[in-house]
Each structure stands twice: as structure tokens, then as C-alpha cells.
Amino acid sequence: MTVLHDLKITRKALESWTDNISWGKDGSIYISTQPQLTICEPLFCKSVQKHLKNLFHVKELHLLGPDNKFENVFLDQNQILNSQPEPAIVRVVPSPRPGLVAGITKHANILLCQDNQVLCQVDDTTAAYPNRAYHSLAWNDKSDLLFTGNERNTIDIFSVSMDIVVTHMKSLPLDFSDQSENNWVTLLRYQNEKLICSNSQNEVYLIDLASSTIKKISEATKFSISDIQFVGNRVLITSLGSIHCYDINADKHTIETFDILNEFFIIRLPDKESAILLSDKTSVKVVLTDSNISLSADEVISPLLEKRFIKWNNTFNEYHKYETKLYVRGISPSPDGFTVAILYDIERLSLKYSIPSEQVFRLLIVPLSDKWEVSDKASGLAWYQTYNVYNAPASNMANLISEKVFDTSQSFEDYLSSILKSKEMLQWRFSSFIEDLPSAKKIHTLIFSYVSNHLNEITNPLDQAYAIWLSVLLGESPPFELAAVEFKGQFISEYFDFNKNANENIIVSESKHEWKRCCVTGLPLISTNVKICPVSKCRVIDLEKDNLNDYGWLSTIVLKIFGNISIFTGTKMTSV
């Protein structure tokens, strides 16, 4: 296990004091800098050399979204929403679906973005304006439900289809007796069909979505709530000078006080029964038992931040002429929960104000356990990031030996979906990152197994050509005898006899021209409309841009799925 050198990010204004960073399932890290977002895109680099700059590419992201829906509306009630000149995004919440994120703007609008492009605005147009101003949000595990908190102490639930069609489903008032316009839902968390949320009155509610029951688990208080999180079957709540623990199963509320009056982040540890509380001043480990809350010294994060603070002072404040302080600007756990990203900076202190001592923020990624596992909560390069942070393969890779049998009687889309979600396939895909020559033979074998059971349904010539190529790859007898087939490109068309081309990487046309094959279907690449796997560098036909060839159901489904995510590793495919 090793801690990689920090990633430096150009210093810009941060909109929020704490909730500034989020980590997506595909490995992208979003930082809510202003006026443009900062995105740390995941990279694949064989030699990371113990530095995060070889795992991330930092760039600015300016999203042009819909106009502010509150512009020139109810000026007498909420002038703040109309006084912001730029509809900048102040908080980003990635969904469990890779590439799909939701963002809250300065105007309390919510935008949905796919692959860094704004698609639509989330809104209940039939509601009153205070009900349409949103200040918190959360996704469910399937990314088909989006929960939002508005200014009237109410949770709105929206459905999000695979085609990103958003529909308002219902509203859940947290307290029917108090729906005043100045009671905002400010924090919202989701886990296993349950929601926890807090509002501007510092009340905390637990919502059971299965039974639609709402319960207040913490009364209003004058002390501001800094964070709320699910930790196993408990809810942790941090406020100034205290930590609250609510046991969901036992319906028991425990409070532990301490002398440090600071805002604490809650970082869940992988063992599900403990967490770390992190602030600018210190960090504390919390162990939850049936009877009480046990506090102890943090030996995971605090020593690393202290080491960096001392090193900075030895370099830039060698003679200790002034005081300095380390500020934690935000934290975000990795999608699988095995690591945490911490955004921090160091400033000089004077009698009246602090002086930014650096032109950069620093991003630190810390392992939270002694081992990690490949899971479906992360994908692609997010696994590779965790692998390099731990400097060790996943602990569940030893189970890769077992072979699972999949049901070939279901539809082809469902068949592929069940394959890609299986633990065996997740582990195999991760192994492609650390092997010298990634191979897709395992998934080709499973697809050919489906093809062999549905030969009478494969009538399209290009589908038959694809099946012939699979048989060549696997050393099987060709399932079809196919005449020469015309394949069209932007500037040239060629005829190919797929039965007599036994090379799995190159195909020769009837005109004796050599062409490379698509690494997913084996069809010739005679067009520049292709997508590239960032790990294997193999190329795939871009189905969205190819309107010249008549693909059948088999090749269409395969190109649609593996044109977006790599067949080798599950990473996002890139366009030429």
C-alpha cells in the first residue's frame, strides 16, 4: 500500500465552504470551482510513478445549460436567485450510471448532464415557485430515481429513464405542520430504499421509501449540522461540539459531545461499523457498538495531512515567520468506498485575515482499508485508480477461477446485461488493466454460445459475418456459408468474403486490399467513424455515425453497448 503524490489543481473560487468535490463511478472527480467547473478525468497510464497526475487529466468544464427559470419572477420574495449573473453549477452529484451527473446551479435549478453535456433541466412545472427551488439532491442505486430537496421542507421524487426523460412522480412533505418557505432541505443522502435529510432548522428526518413513512430522528437545534451519513444500519449526524448516532433497527438515539467546536466531515470506513470524522483541526475515529459511541485517535488520515503540513512549512516557512493553517475544502469517497479524496490547501494567517499562500489546491487520495475488492459500484478506470492507490490487486481476484453459466433463452440485451453485471466478468475486466495484452476472448465465447442457440434468428449478412468471425476467434466451425458481402465507408465500398478470411485482426477484400477489423464485430474498418479503447487502443465501429451499412439485431446491439464502454475493461470509449 502506498500514498500517491498529491494532484495540484489551479486555485479558483469555491462556491461552497465544504461540499465541493464528488467522485463518479467512471473515476471522474468534479470540483465546484467558479465560474467553470474543474473536472479531473481518469487516465490510463502503465507507469503511474506514485503520482496522481498520471491517473487524472485536469481541465475546466463550462456547461451551457437552460436559462434560469426564476429570471424576472417573484423579485419581492427571493432576490438572490435573480442577482447571480452566471448560472454556474455549485454542487455536482454523480449517479451510479457512468457519465450521468446532476448539478445544482446558483439559481437553485437542477441540470442533468451526460458525458459533460447538459441534456435537460429537472423541474416540476406545476408546482409553486418555492417548491421548484432545489438545494439538495441524491440518486438511488439504479439511477432511475432522483430525489431533490426544496425550500418548503419537501422531498420531490423524479423518475429518470434510460433516454434521460425526466418525470415528476410525487412530493413528500417532511412535516405537514411546517411548510414555510424559509425551511430549506439542505442535505440529502440515500441508501437501500431509505433517505435521510436535514433542513435549515437543523432537523433530521428518516424516510423509508418502501413504506412511505417519514420519521423525525433529531429535533431542531441552534447548532448547525455539518454532515449526515448512513453508516451500516445507523445514521451519523455531526454538529458543532457533538456527534449523534441513530440506530435504525433499535430506534435508539445516542449523543457524544467533545470540546472541538468545528465542522466535521463523516468518512465511512469499509467495515460498515466505523467512520472517521475529519475537520480542519483534527480527525477522530468513531466505532459504533450496540451500546455506545467509541471515539479514538485517527491513524489513517490525520498522520498524512500532518506530514504534508509539516513538509510545506519546512519548505515555504522555513524560519516560521508567520502562522499557517491547513484547510479541508471538501471530501468525497470513491464510488466503491475503499478510498477517499480530500481537497485541501494551506494559507498564511494574519491578525485580521488569511492570505492564500499557494496558487493551487491539492488533492490527496487515501486508502481506507488494508485491502480492496472489485465491485459493481465502480467501473473501468475507477478500479485502476484504487489498484494504484493500494498498490495491490483486488482481494477477490482469487475467485476468478469459477465459470458461470448464463441463460441463453432470454433476449440478447438481457443476456449481455447479465454477463456484464456478473462478479466474474467484473473481475475479468479489471484483470485486463494489469495484463500486457488485454483479451476479450471470454466475452466472445459467451456471445458465441448465445449465437449457437439462435442461428435461425440470424438472417442479416453482417450479423452472419460477425458470427463467422467469432467462430474463427474460438477455433469453431463457421455456422454459415456466406457469399461476398458489400461493406460501405465514407469514401470507398468493398466486397468481402468472410468465410475465406481466417485472420482475426485483418481482413482482405475481394479487390486484395487489407483492412483492420473492428475488435468487437470483426467487420472491416474502412471508415474514420470509429471509437477507441483508451487501454487496449483497439478500434470499434461508431454505430451512431455509420448510416451506410445495414446492421442486423446482433451486430447493432453489440456495437451499441461496446461502442460506449470498452469490451476489454469497461472504460468509456473515446472518439477519434
TIPA-650950 format. One record per residue (C-alpha): residue in three letters; x, y, z. Coordinates in steps of 0.1 Angstrom, whole numbers, padded with zeros to 4 digits. Example, Ala and Ser with C-alpha at 12.3 -4.5 7.8 and 13.67 -1.06 7.14 Angstrom:
2
R/aa/x/y/z
R/ALA/0123/-0045/0078;
R/SER/0137/-0011/0071;
end
This chain:
576
R/aa/x/y/z
R/MET/0000/0000/0000;
R/THR/0013/0035/-0009;
R/VAL/0000/0071/-0008;
R/LEU/0005/0087/-0042;
R/HIS/0018/0123/-0045;
R/ASP/-0009/0150/-0045;
R/LEU/-0026/0163/-0076;
R/LYS/-0022/0200/-0079;
R/ILE/-0053/0219/-0092;
R/THR/-0052/0256/-0102;
R/ARG/-0067/0276/-0074;
R/LYS/-0101/0293/-0082;
R/ALA/-0131/0304/-0062;
R/LEU/-0151/0277/-0045;
R/GLU/-0188/0283/-0041;
R/SER/-0195/0261/-0011;
R/TRP/-0175/0260/0021;
R/THR/-0174/0222/0023;
R/ASP/-0194/0203/-0004;
R/ASN/-0170/0210/-0032;
R/ILE/-0159/0176/-0046;
R/SER/-0176/0145/-0059;
R/TRP/-0163/0112/-0074;
R/GLY/-0182/0095/-0102;
R/LYS/-0185/0058/-0110;
R/ASP/-0162/0061/-0140;
R/GLY/-0134/0076/-0120;
R/SER/-0141/0113/-0128;
R/ILE/-0137/0138/-0100;
R/TYR/-0157/0170/-0101;
R/ILE/-0147/0201/-0082;
R/SER/-0172/0230/-0079;
R/THR/-0148/0258/-0088;
R/GLN/-0162/0291/-0102;
R/PRO/-0171/0302/-0128;
R/GLN/-0162/0270/-0145;
R/LEU/-0163/0235/-0130;
R/THR/-0130/0216/-0127;
R/ILE/-0131/0180/-0138;
R/CYS/-0103/0155/-0132;
R/GLU/-0108/0130/-0160;
R/PRO/-0094/0095/-0154;
R/LEU/-0064/0084/-0174;
R/PHE/-0048/0051/-0181;
R/CYS/-0010/0051/-0177;
R/LYS/0010/0019/-0173;
R/SER/0037/0036/-0152;
R/VAL/0020/0058/-0126;
R/GLN/0053/0065/-0108;
R/LYS/0035/0071/-0075;
R/HIS/0019/0104/-0087;
R/LEU/-0018/0112/-0092;
R/LYS/-0010/0134/-0122;
R/ASN/-0006/0101/-0141;
R/LEU/-0041/0090/-0132;
R/PHE/-0060/0122/-0138;
R/HIS/-0062/0149/-0165;
R/VAL/-0074/0182/-0150;
R/LYS/-0094/0206/-0172;
R/GLU/-0121/0233/-0169;
R/LEU/-0156/0224/-0179;
R/HIS/-0180/0252/-0189;
R/LEU/-0216/0238/-0192;
R/LEU/-0241/0259/-0211;
R/GLY/-0274/0249/-0197;
R/PRO/-0310/0262/-0199;
R/ASP/-0319/0297/-0188;
R/ASN/-0326/0304/-0152;
R/LYS/-0363/0295/-0147;
R/PHE/-0366/0321/-0119;
R/GLU/-0354/0350/-0140;
R/ASN/-0377/0381/-0135;
R/VAL/-0400/0360/-0114;
R/PHE/-0412/0369/-0078;
R/LEU/-0385/0395/-0073;
R/ASP/-0400/0406/-0040;
R/GLN/-0396/0371/-0024;
R/ASN/-0362/0359/-0035;
R/GLN/-0338/0384/-0050;
R/ILE/-0308/0362/-0045;
R/LEU/-0319/0338/-0073;
R/ASN/-0321/0367/-0097;
R/SER/-0289/0385/-0086;
R/GLN/-0265/0358/-0099;
R/PRO/-0253/0368/-0133;
R/GLU/-0239/0333/-0143;
R/PRO/-0259/0300/-0139;
R/ALA/-0228/0283/-0125;
R/ILE/-0231/0248/-0110;
R/VAL/-0223/0249/-0073;
R/ARG/-0227/0212/-0064;
R/VAL/-0223/0181/-0086;
R/VAL/-0238/0147/-0076;
R/PRO/-0228/0118/-0100;
R/SER/-0252/0090/-0105;
R/PRO/-0243/0053/-0103;
R/ARG/-0247/0053/-0141;
R/PRO/-0213/0062/-0156;
R/GLY/-0212/0097/-0171;
R/LEU/-0246/0108/-0158;
R/VAL/-0245/0136/-0132;
R/ALA/-0269/0161/-0117;
R/GLY/-0258/0196/-0108;
R/ILE/-0274/0224/-0087;
R/THR/-0269/0259/-0100;
R/LYS/-0266/0292/-0082;
R/HIS/-0302/0298/-0092;
R/ALA/-0314/0266/-0074;
R/ASN/-0320/0249/-0107;
R/ILE/-0310/0213/-0113;
R/LEU/-0294/0202/-0146;
R/LEU/-0288/0167/-0158;
R/CYS/-0256/0162/-0178;
R/GLN/-0244/0131/-0198;
R/ASP/-0207/0129/-0208;
R/ASN/-0201/0165/-0198;
R/GLN/-0231/0178/-0219;
R/VAL/-0262/0194/-0204;
R/LEU/-0293/0175/-0215;
R/CYS/-0322/0189/-0196;
R/GLN/-0335/0206/-0165;
R/VAL/-0352/0188/-0137;
R/ASP/-0384/0207/-0127;
R/ASP/-0419/0202/-0116;
R/THR/-0435/0229/-0137;
R/THR/-0470/0225/-0120;
R/ALA/-0457/0234/-0085;
R/ALA/-0454/0268/-0069;
R/TYR/-0421/0286/-0073;
R/PRO/-0407/0279/-0038;
R/ASN/-0413/0242/-0044;
R/ARG/-0392/0245/-0076;
R/ALA/-0361/0259/-0059;
R/TYR/-0338/0230/-0051;
R/HIS/-0309/0229/-0027;
R/SER/-0300/0192/-0023;
R/LEU/-0303/0160/-0043;
R/ALA/-0295/0123/-0042;
R/TRP/-0297/0093/-0066;
R/ASN/-0309/0058/-0060;
R/ASP/-0287/0028/-0068;
R/LYS/-0303/0022/-0103;
R/SER/-0300/0059/-0114;
R/ASP/-0337/0058/-0123;
R/LEU/-0349/0079/-0094;
R/LEU/-0336/0114/-0084;
R/PHE/-0345/0129/-0050;
R/THR/-0345/0166/-0045;
R/GLY/-0350/0189/-0015;
R/ASN/-0367/0222/-0020;
R/GLU/-0374/0254/0000;
R/ARG/-0406/0242/0016;
R/ASN/-0393/0213/0037;
R/THR/-0403/0188/0010;
R/ILE/-0387/0160/-0010;
R/ASP/-0396/0157/-0046;
R/ILE/-0390/0124/-0064;
R/PHE/-0383/0123/-0102;
R/SER/-0380/0093/-0125;
R/VAL/-0352/0093/-0150;
R/SER/-0354/0069/-0179;
R/MET/-0325/0054/-0199;
R/ASP/-0332/0080/-0226;
R/ILE/-0330/0108/-0199;
R/VAL/-0367/0116/-0199;
R/VAL/-0374/0132/-0165;
R/THR/-0409/0129/-0149;
R/HIS/-0421/0142/-0116;
R/MET/-0435/0113/-0096;
R/LYS/-0446/0126/-0062;
R/SER/-0437/0150/-0034;
R/LEU/-0431/0140/0003;
R/PRO/-0436/0169/0028;
R/LEU/-0414/0162/0058;
R/ASP/-0437/0180/0082;
R/PHE/-0473/0189/0072;
R/SER/-0474/0214/0101;
R/ASP/-0443/0233/0089;
R/GLN/-0440/0240/0051;
R/SER/-0428/0276/0054;
R/GLU/-0408/0290/0026;
R/ASN/-0377/0295/0047;
R/ASN/-0372/0259/0057;
R/TRP/-0348/0245/0031;
R/VAL/-0338/0209/0028;
R/THR/-0300/0213/0027;
R/LEU/-0286/0178/0030;
R/LEU/-0299/0146/0014;
R/ARG/-0285/0110/0015;
R/TYR/-0297/0077/0001;
R/GLN/-0291/0041/0010;
R/ASN/-0311/0008/0005;
R/GLU/-0345/0024/-0001;
R/LYS/-0340/0049/0027;
R/LEU/-0334/0086/0027;
R/ILE/-0320/0109/0054;
R/CYS/-0322/0146/0051;
R/SER/-0317/0178/0072;
R/ASN/-0331/0212/0068;
R/SER/-0322/0248/0077;
R/GLN/-0339/0244/0111;
R/ASN/-0313/0216/0118;
R/GLU/-0339/0189/0120;
R/VAL/-0331/0154/0106;
R/TYR/-0357/0131/0090;
R/LEU/-0355/0094/0081;
R/ILE/-0377/0083/0051;
R/ASP/-0385/0047/0044;
R/LEU/-0393/0047/0007;
R/ALA/-0407/0012/0007;
R/SER/-0434/0021/0032;
R/SER/-0435/0059/0025;
R/THR/-0431/0066/0062;
R/ILE/-0413/0097/0075;
R/LYS/-0398/0100/0110;
R/LYS/-0381/0129/0126;
R/ILE/-0350/0115/0143;
R/SER/-0334/0147/0155;
R/GLU/-0352/0179/0167;
R/ALA/-0345/0214/0157;
R/THR/-0314/0230/0173;
R/LYS/-0294/0262/0172;
R/PHE/-0262/0242/0163;
R/SER/-0257/0239/0126;
R/ILE/-0255/0204/0111;
R/SER/-0223/0199/0091;
R/ASP/-0228/0164/0077;
R/ILE/-0252/0134/0078;
R/GLN/-0243/0099/0066;
R/PHE/-0255/0063/0067;
R/VAL/-0230/0040/0085;
R/GLY/-0243/0005/0083;
R/ASN/-0277/0004/0099;
R/ARG/-0271/0037/0117;
R/VAL/-0273/0074/0109;
R/LEU/-0244/0096/0120;
R/ILE/-0250/0133/0124;
R/THR/-0223/0159/0131;
R/SER/-0229/0193/0145;
R/LEU/-0208/0218/0165;
R/GLY/-0194/0201/0195;
R/SER/-0213/0168/0192;
R/ILE/-0220/0137/0172;
R/HIS/-0254/0120/0171;
R/CYS/-0259/0083/0163;
R/TYR/-0294/0069/0155;
R/ASP/-0298/0032/0153;
R/ILE/-0325/0025/0127;
R/ASN/-0332/-0011/0138;
R/ALA/-0333/-0004/0176;
R/ASP/-0348/0031/0172;
R/LYS/-0322/0044/0196;
R/HIS/-0306/0079/0197;
R/THR/-0271/0084/0212;
R/ILE/-0252/0117/0216;
R/GLU/-0215/0121/0222;
R/THR/-0200/0155/0229;
R/PHE/-0165/0168/0226;
R/ASP/-0146/0200/0230;
R/ILE/-0136/0207/0194;
R/LEU/-0161/0232/0180;
R/ASN/-0156/0226/0143;
R/GLU/-0174/0213/0113;
R/PHE/-0167/0176/0107;
R/PHE/-0170/0155/0076;
R/ILE/-0181/0119/0080;
R/ILE/-0160/0094/0061;
R/ARG/-0174/0059/0062;
R/LEU/-0149/0031/0065;
R/PRO/-0153/-0001/0045;
R/ASP/-0161/-0023/0076;
R/LYS/-0195/-0005/0078;
R/GLU/-0194/-0002/0116;
R/SER/-0170/0027/0119;
R/ALA/-0162/0061/0104;
R/ILE/-0137/0089/0106;
R/LEU/-0147/0125/0115;
R/LEU/-0124/0150/0097;
R/SER/-0122/0187/0102;
R/ASP/-0096/0215/0096;
R/LYS/-0082/0210/0131;
R/THR/-0082/0172/0137;
R/SER/-0097/0139/0129;
R/VAL/-0113/0113/0151;
R/LYS/-0122/0076/0145;
R/VAL/-0157/0066/0156;
R/VAL/-0165/0029/0163;
R/LEU/-0202/0021/0167;
R/THR/-0213/-0006/0191;
R/ASP/-0247/-0017/0203;
R/SER/-0244/0003/0235;
R/ASN/-0225/0035/0227;
R/ILE/-0202/0056/0205;
R/SER/-0164/0049/0210;
R/LEU/-0140/0077/0200;
R/SER/-0103/0071/0194;
R/ALA/-0074/0087/0176;
R/ASP/-0074/0085/0138;
R/GLU/-0044/0068/0124;
R/VAL/-0054/0068/0087;
R/ILE/-0059/0104/0075;
R/SER/-0046/0127/0102;
R/PRO/-0009/0115/0100;
R/LEU/-0009/0121/0062;
R/LEU/-0023/0156/0064;
R/GLU/0001/0164/0093;
R/LYS/0030/0152/0073;
R/ARG/0021/0174/0044;
R/PHE/0016/0204/0066;
R/ILE/0050/0200/0082;
R/LYS/0067/0195/0048;
R/TRP/0050/0226/0034;
R/ASN/0062/0247/0064;
R/ASN/0097/0234/0062;
R/THR/0098/0244/0025;
R/PHE/0079/0277/0024;
R/ASN/0080/0288/0060;
R/GLU/0115/0276/0070;
R/TYR/0121/0302/0097;
R/HIS/0084/0302/0110;
R/LYS/0079/0339/0104;
R/TYR/0041/0335/0103;
R/GLU/0014/0311/0113;
R/THR/-0001/0288/0088;
R/LYS/-0032/0266/0087;
R/LEU/-0044/0237/0066;
R/TYR/-0080/0240/0053;
R/VAL/-0100/0210/0042;
R/ARG/-0122/0222/0013;
R/GLY/-0141/0190/0006;
R/ILE/-0140/0152/0007;
R/SER/-0155/0125/-0014;
R/PRO/-0153/0088/-0010;
R/SER/-0146/0067/-0041;
R/PRO/-0176/0050/-0057;
R/ASP/-0167/0017/-0041;
R/GLY/-0159/0033/-0007;
R/PHE/-0123/0019/-0004;
R/THR/-0106/0053/-0008;
R/VAL/-0113/0089/-0001;
R/ALA/-0103/0121/-0020;
R/ILE/-0095/0151/0001;
R/LEU/-0093/0186/-0013;
R/TYR/-0072/0209/0008;
R/ASP/-0049/0240/0008;
R/ILE/-0026/0258/0032;
R/GLU/-0028/0295/0040;
R/ARG/-0009/0321/0059;
R/LEU/-0026/0337/0089;
R/SER/-0025/0373/0099;
R/LEU/-0043/0392/0127;
R/LYS/-0073/0401/0105;
R/TYR/-0074/0378/0076;
R/SER/-0058/0348/0060;
R/ILE/-0037/0350/0029;
R/PRO/-0038/0324/0002;
R/SER/-0002/0311/0002;
R/GLU/-0005/0289/-0028;
R/GLN/-0018/0292/-0063;
R/VAL/-0031/0257/-0062;
R/PHE/-0055/0234/-0044;
R/ARG/-0041/0199/-0035;
R/LEU/-0060/0166/-0040;
R/LEU/-0050/0138/-0017;
R/ILE/-0063/0102/-0021;
R/VAL/-0061/0080/0009;
R/PRO/-0068/0042/0012;
R/LEU/-0093/0034/0039;
R/SER/-0086/-0003/0045;
R/ASP/-0059/-0029/0042;
R/LYS/-0074/-0045/0011;
R/TRP/-0100/-0037/-0016;
R/GLU/-0124/-0056/-0039;
R/VAL/-0136/-0052/-0074;
R/SER/-0173/-0043/-0072;
R/ASP/-0201/-0031/-0095;
R/LYS/-0202/0002/-0075;
R/ALA/-0172/0014/-0096;
R/SER/-0162/0007/-0132;
R/GLY/-0133/0009/-0156;
R/LEU/-0106/0034/-0146;
R/ALA/-0121/0038/-0111;
R/TRP/-0109/0002/-0104;
R/TYR/-0075/0011/-0118;
R/GLN/-0072/0042/-0096;
R/THR/-0080/0021/-0065;
R/TYR/-0055/-0006/-0076;
R/ASN/-0027/0021/-0078;
R/VAL/-0036/0037/-0045;
R/TYR/-0034/0003/-0027;
R/ASN/-0005/-0009/-0049;
R/ALA/-0021/-0043/-0048;
R/PRO/-0046/-0064/-0068;
R/ALA/-0081/-0068/-0055;
R/SER/-0086/-0093/-0027;
R/ASN/-0114/-0111/-0045;
R/MET/-0094/-0118/-0077;
R/ALA/-0087/-0153/-0063;
R/ASN/-0123/-0162/-0071;
R/LEU/-0118/-0157/-0108;
R/ILE/-0115/-0194/-0115;
R/SER/-0152/-0202/-0114;
R/GLU/-0172/-0202/-0146;
R/LYS/-0208/-0191/-0145;
R/VAL/-0234/-0204/-0170;
R/PHE/-0258/-0177/-0184;
R/ASP/-0293/-0183/-0196;
R/THR/-0293/-0181/-0234;
R/SER/-0331/-0183/-0237;
R/GLN/-0335/-0146/-0226;
R/SER/-0333/-0117/-0250;
R/PHE/-0298/-0108/-0263;
R/GLU/-0298/-0074/-0245;
R/ASP/-0307/-0090/-0212;
R/TYR/-0282/-0118/-0218;
R/LEU/-0254/-0093/-0223;
R/SER/-0265/-0072/-0193;
R/SER/-0264/-0103/-0170;
R/ILE/-0229/-0111/-0183;
R/LEU/-0216/-0076/-0177;
R/LYS/-0231/-0073/-0142;
R/SER/-0217/-0107/-0130;
R/LYS/-0189/-0107/-0105;
R/GLU/-0168/-0130/-0127;
R/MET/-0169/-0105/-0156;
R/LEU/-0162/-0075/-0133;
R/GLN/-0131/-0093/-0120;
R/TRP/-0120/-0104/-0155;
R/ARG/-0124/-0069/-0168;
R/PHE/-0102/-0055/-0141;
R/SER/-0075/-0081/-0149;
R/SER/-0073/-0066/-0184;
R/PHE/-0058/-0034/-0168;
R/ILE/-0028/-0052/-0154;
R/GLU/-0022/-0077/-0182;
R/ASP/0002/-0068/-0210;
R/LEU/-0022/-0080/-0238;
R/PRO/-0059/-0075/-0229;
R/SER/-0081/-0101/-0244;
R/ALA/-0119/-0102/-0249;
R/LYS/-0119/-0140/-0256;
R/LYS/-0140/-0147/-0225;
R/ILE/-0169/-0124/-0236;
R/HIS/-0166/-0135/-0272;
R/THR/-0170/-0171/-0260;
R/LEU/-0202/-0162/-0242;
R/ILE/-0216/-0143/-0271;
R/PHE/-0209/-0172/-0295;
R/SER/-0227/-0195/-0270;
R/TYR/-0258/-0173/-0275;
R/VAL/-0254/-0172/-0312;
R/SER/-0251/-0210/-0315;
R/ASN/-0285/-0213/-0298;
R/HIS/-0302/-0187/-0321;
R/LEU/-0288/-0194/-0355;
R/ASN/-0322/-0195/-0372;
R/GLU/-0328/-0159/-0360;
R/ILE/-0296/-0146/-0376;
R/THR/-0305/-0137/-0412;
R/ASN/-0287/-0104/-0417;
R/PRO/-0255/-0108/-0438;
R/LEU/-0235/-0086/-0414;
R/ASP/-0247/-0105/-0384;
R/GLN/-0237/-0137/-0401;
R/ALA/-0203/-0123/-0409;
R/TYR/-0200/-0114/-0372;
R/ALA/-0209/-0150/-0362;
R/ILE/-0183/-0164/-0387;
R/TRP/-0156/-0141/-0372;
R/LEU/-0165/-0153/-0337;
R/SER/-0160/-0189/-0349;
R/VAL/-0126/-0180/-0363;
R/LEU/-0115/-0165/-0330;
R/LEU/-0126/-0195/-0310;
R/GLY/-0115/-0222/-0334;
R/GLU/-0150/-0234/-0341;
R/SER/-0166/-0244/-0374;
R/PRO/-0183/-0215/-0392;
R/PRO/-0220/-0215/-0386;
R/PHE/-0229/-0200/-0420;
R/GLU/-0218/-0202/-0456;
R/LEU/-0219/-0166/-0468;
R/ALA/-0213/-0151/-0503;
R/ALA/-0192/-0119/-0506;
R/VAL/-0208/-0090/-0487;
R/GLU/-0205/-0053/-0496;
R/PHE/-0193/-0031/-0468;
R/LYS/-0196/0007/-0473;
R/GLY/-0174/0035/-0460;
R/GLN/-0174/0073/-0464;
R/PHE/-0152/0072/-0494;
R/ILE/-0150/0036/-0506;
R/SER/-0170/0004/-0507;
R/GLU/-0155/-0031/-0508;
R/TYR/-0168/-0067/-0511;
R/PHE/-0155/-0092/-0485;
R/ASP/-0157/-0130/-0484;
R/PHE/-0158/-0136/-0446;
R/ASN/-0156/-0174/-0450;
R/LYS/-0121/-0174/-0465;
R/ASN/-0106/-0147/-0442;
R/ALA/-0092/-0166/-0412;
R/ASN/-0071/-0138/-0398;
R/GLU/-0087/-0125/-0366;
R/ASN/-0072/-0090/-0369;
R/ILE/-0070/-0083/-0406;
R/ILE/-0095/-0089/-0435;
R/VAL/-0087/-0088/-0472;
R/SER/-0113/-0076/-0496;
R/GLU/-0121/-0091/-0530;
R/SER/-0100/-0063/-0545;
R/LYS/-0070/-0076/-0525;
R/HIS/-0069/-0046/-0501;
R/GLU/-0061/-0052/-0465;
R/TRP/-0082/-0037/-0437;
R/LYS/-0081/-0039/-0400;
R/ARG/-0111/-0055/-0382;
R/CYS/-0134/-0039/-0356;
R/CYS/-0123/-0055/-0324;
R/VAL/-0159/-0061/-0313;
R/THR/-0176/-0075/-0345;
R/GLY/-0147/-0083/-0368;
R/LEU/-0162/-0062/-0396;
R/PRO/-0137/-0041/-0417;
R/LEU/-0128/-0006/-0406;
R/ILE/-0130/0012/-0439;
R/SER/-0142/0045/-0423;
R/THR/-0128/0071/-0399;
R/ASN/-0160/0069/-0378;
R/VAL/-0146/0047/-0351;
R/LYS/-0142/0048/-0313;
R/ILE/-0110/0038/-0294;
R/CYS/-0105/0019/-0262;
R/PRO/-0081/0040/-0240;
R/VAL/-0065/0009/-0225;
R/SER/-0061/-0016/-0254;
R/LYS/-0061/0011/-0282;
R/CYS/-0084/-0012/-0302;
R/ARG/-0109/0004/-0325;
R/VAL/-0147/-0002/-0328;
R/ILE/-0172/0010/-0355;
R/ASP/-0191/0041/-0343;
R/LEU/-0227/0029/-0349;
R/GLU/-0241/0064/-0343;
R/LYS/-0222/0078/-0373;
R/ASP/-0224/0049/-0397;
R/ASN/-0257/0052/-0416;
R/LEU/-0244/0035/-0448;
R/ASN/-0245/-0002/-0437;
R/ASP/-0275/-0023/-0428;
R/TYR/-0267/-0039/-0395;
R/GLY/-0288/-0067/-0380;
R/TRP/-0301/-0070/-0345;
R/LEU/-0270/-0089/-0333;
R/SER/-0243/-0065/-0345;
R/THR/-0264/-0035/-0337;
R/ILE/-0268/-0044/-0300;
R/VAL/-0231/-0053/-0297;
R/LEU/-0219/-0021/-0313;
R/LYS/-0244/0000/-0293;
R/ILE/-0231/-0014/-0260;
R/PHE/-0194/-0018/-0267;
R/GLY/-0193/0014/-0286;
R/ASN/-0198/0033/-0254;
R/ILE/-0179/0011/-0229;
R/SER/-0148/-0010/-0237;
R/ILE/-0153/-0047/-0242;
R/PHE/-0120/-0052/-0225;
R/THR/-0121/-0031/-0194;
R/GLY/-0155/-0013/-0192;
R/THR/-0139/0021/-0196;
R/LYS/-0155/0049/-0216;
R/MET/-0147/0047/-0253;
R/THR/-0132/0078/-0269;
R/SER/-0139/0093/-0303;
R/VAL/-0112/0099/-0329;
end
